[in-house]
Amino acid sequence: MSRIRRFFVEAWQELKKVNWPTPEQARNLTVLVLAISFVVGAYITFFDIIFGAIAARFNG
């Protein structure tokens, strides 16, 4: 039982050392992740359409 207790005590001590972001930083980073995800999705969609059209020409 003492090993489990020690684990939680040490985990809590490590969590206190974490440099948590402010709400503003968290919001900004969330927006950044969503924007980059959208751009990557658009990039992949664009090339999927292009290569799909090329493949369709060769397959009849």
Number of C-alpha atoms within 10 A of each C-alpha: 5 7 8 9 10 11 11 12 12 12 11 11 11 10 11 10 8 8 7 10 10 9 9 9 11 12 12 12 13 12 12 12 12 12 12 12 12 12 12 12 11 12 11 12 12 12 11 12 11 12 12 11 12 11 11 10 9 7 7 5
